[in-house]
């Protein structure tokens, strides 16, 4: 192999380090979303104290309950988004740069970082995104008024579609792989 080819291949191979930019940005965004969501959670806890006020009317208590539940769902949504960003950062780093040495031998890391390909990363992200969409649907369903049978039918159809999406996402699991990344005969 001549020196020009060697240089070109070295440049191409080392270009994978460009992935460090989105890895660090995703990590910073995850930290930001964790902070914002935690502040929101603390605010919700503070607002929840009003719920036990004996002088609050039943109608105001009902509105406060729905608002609190909706806001809690938004907090769950925020934490799920932060988790997506972390999974993305960890997965991209492991796929393109290097294994994370600090995670070696950790049983927890095996569950979290079992990302051997872009498809593995995509599947993990898709599952968390599906959870976020379900949480968003639940949040929207809490805030809607159900005045007619058509409104209730729409809610029921949405729930059935969510159940179908969960069913299909559970069936789309890749075959079990052994430690060498080969298909196992027992999975």
N, C-alpha and C positions, 0 to 999 in steps of 0.2 A: 504494500500500500504506500502510495507516495505521500510526501509531507502535506501537500495541499488537501488531499482527501482526509488525512488524519486531522488537520486543522478544522475542516468543515464539519467532520463528525464530532469533534470535541465541542465546537460551538453549538451544534444541534443538541448534543447530549446535555450540555450545561444550560441550555435554554429552558430546561425544565424548572430551574430555580426561579423563573418568572412567576411561578405559581405561589411563591412566598408572598407576593403582594396581595392577592385575594385571600390567602390564609390569614395574614395579619389584619387585613381590613375586616374579615368576617369575625375574627376574634374580638377586635375592638367594638364592632357592632353588637356582638353577643353581650359583651360587658355592659354596653350602653343600654341595651334592651332589658337586661337583668336589673340595672339600677332604676330605670324608668318604671318598670313593672313593679319593683319592690316599693318604690315611692307611692305608686298608685294603690298598692295593697295596704300600705300604712294609712293612706287617706281613707280608704274604704273602711278600715277598722275604726278609724275615728268617727266616720259618719254613722257607723253601725250603733254607736252608743246612743244615738237619738232614738233608735228603735225601742229601747226599753223605757223611754220616758213615758210615765203614766199619763201625762197630759196630752199626748199626741192622739189625734182622732183615728178611728178605725180605717177611714179612707186614706189618710196620710200614711198610716202604718203599712197598708197594702201597697201603695205607690213606692214607699221606701224599701219594702221587701223586694219588689220587682227590680227596682233600680240597683239594689245591693247585689242581688243574684246576677243581674246582667253585668255589673261591673266585675264581679268575681269571675265570671266566665271570660271577660276581657283580660283579666289578670292571668288566668290559665292559658289563654291564647298567647299572651306576651311571653310567658315562660316557654311555651312550646316553640315559638319563633326563635327565642334565644337558643334553645336546644338544637334547632335546625342549623343555626349558624355555627354552633360548636361542632356538630357532626360534620358539617361541610368543611370546616377548617381542619379538623383532625383527619378526615378522609382524604382531602386533597394533599395534605402534607405527606401522609403515609403512601399514597399512590405515586406521587411525583418526586418527592424529595428523599425520604428515609423513614425507616421504622422508628417509632418513638421508644427509645431505650428505657425511659422511665416506666413505661407500661409493660415491659417484658415480664412475664411470669405472673402478672396480675390476673386473677380470675375475672374481675370486673372489666378489665381492658379487653379480654377475649369476647365478652358480650357486646361491648361498645364499639370496638375497633376491628370487628371481623369484616374488613373491607378489603377485598382482594382485587377488585376491578371497578371500573366506572359504573358498571351495572349494579354492583353491590351498593355503591354510594347512592346511585339514583334510587334504588329500591328503599333504602333507609330514609332518604329525604322524602320520597313519595308517601311513605307511611306516616311520617310526622305531618306533612302537608295535609294529608287526608284528615288527620286528627284536628288540625287547625280549622279546616273547612267545616267539620262536624261541630266544633265549638262555636264557630261563627253562625252556623245555621241555628243552633240552640239559642244563641244570644238574640238573633233576629226573631225567632219563634216566641221568645219571652216578651218581646216588645210589641208584637202584633195584637190587634183586637180581633177576636173571633166572633163576628156578629151573625154570619150566615153559615149554612151547611157547606157552601162552596169553600169558605175559609178553612173549616175543619177538614174538608176533603183535601185541600192543598197541603195542609200540615201533615195529614196521613200519608199522602203520596211522597212528600219529602222524606218522612221517616222511613218509608219502604225503600226509597232510593238510597238512603244512607245505609240501611241494613244490607242492601244488595252490594253496595260499594265495599262495605266491611267484609262481607262474605267473599267477594271476588278477590280482594286484596289478601285475605287469609289463604285462599287457594293458590295464589300466585307465588307461593314461597319457593325459592330455588331449592334444588335437591341438596341434601346434607353433604357437606364436604368434610373429609378427614383433615388431619393436621397438615398434610402435604398438598392440600388443595384439590385432591382427587375425589371423585364421587365415591361415597361409601356404599357398601352393599346392604347395610342395615337401614339406611335413610331413604 
